């Protein structure tokens, strides 16, 4: 298994209410920032080649009927992922993402 992370800060002191969501849990049209890929190395490497890099903004788009693959927008491309794969892509918690409003 390969686990990539852009921030190796201590888990101590992080509020459980801000536990990171997975890409599979992100509602359509809402953006999320990828924190890490919890996948086998070969799969993680392929997704990184497609633009799924820690720190990238990802937006869920359309889904196949019956809960099949879902299309995600990342780095100017659209990529379809199975739900099982998307569930292994961990998003940053709101505490790590920083402010979302402009002053």
Secondary structure in CASP SS format (residue, H / E / C, confidence):
PFRMAT SS
TARGET T0000
AUTHOR 0000-0000-0000
METHOD secondary structure of the structure
MODEL  1
X C 1.00
X E 1.00
X E 1.00
X C 1.00
X C 1.00
X C 1.00
X C 1.00
X C 1.00
X C 1.00
X C 1.00
X C 1.00
X C 1.00
X C 1.00
X C 1.00
X C 1.00
X H 1.00
X H 1.00
X H 1.00
X C 1.00
X C 1.00
X C 1.00
X E 1.00
X H 1.00
X H 1.00
X H 1.00
X C 1.00
X C 1.00
X C 1.00
X C 1.00
X C 1.00
X E 1.00
X E 1.00
X E 1.00
X E 1.00
X E 1.00
X E 1.00
X E 1.00
X E 1.00
X E 1.00
X C 1.00
X H 1.00
X H 1.00
X H 1.00
X H 1.00
X H 1.00
X H 1.00
X H 1.00
X H 1.00
X H 1.00
X C 1.00
X C 1.00
X C 1.00
X C 1.00
X C 1.00
X C 1.00
X C 1.00
X E 1.00
X E 1.00
X E 1.00
X E 1.00
X E 1.00
X E 1.00
X E 1.00
X C 1.00
X H 1.00
X H 1.00
X H 1.00
X C 1.00
X C 1.00
X E 1.00
X E 1.00
X E 1.00
X E 1.00
X E 1.00
X C 1.00
X C 1.00
X E 1.00
X E 1.00
X E 1.00
X E 1.00
X E 1.00
X C 1.00
X H 1.00
X H 1.00
X H 1.00
X H 1.00
X C 1.00
X C 1.00
X E 1.00
X E 1.00
X E 1.00
X C 1.00
X C 1.00
X H 1.00
X H 1.00
X H 1.00
X H 1.00
X C 1.00
X C 1.00
X C 1.00
X C 1.00
X C 1.00
X C 1.00
END
